[in-house]
Amino acid sequence: VYKRQVTQTDIKRDRVDYAASCNMEGMTMLFKGYANFHGNRLEGKMTSDMNTPLGPMVMKTDYQGERIGECSP
């Protein structure tokens, strides 16, 4: 059973800041990140703090994306 919750969103014209939490089978994950918008593309960073069976872990992710087609209705 997964329990997810968005805990923060701050959406601006050229940026979004966000935070979320997820509990998956007793493993708790906290996510915090941002994305900067550049026309048809974006780039951002996210940090995930996880309480795993192996102990606490931190994952740092850099990501980017681009729009590749028209939006569907």
HELIX and SHEET records of a PDB file:
SHEET    1   A 5 TYR A   2  ILE A  11  0                                        
SHEET    2   A 5 ARG A  15  MET A  24 -1                                        
SHEET    3   A 5 MET A  27  HIS A  38 -1                                        
SHEET    4   A 5 ARG A  41  THR A  52 -1                                        
SHEET    5   A 5 GLY A  55  GLU A  66 -1                                        
END                                                                             
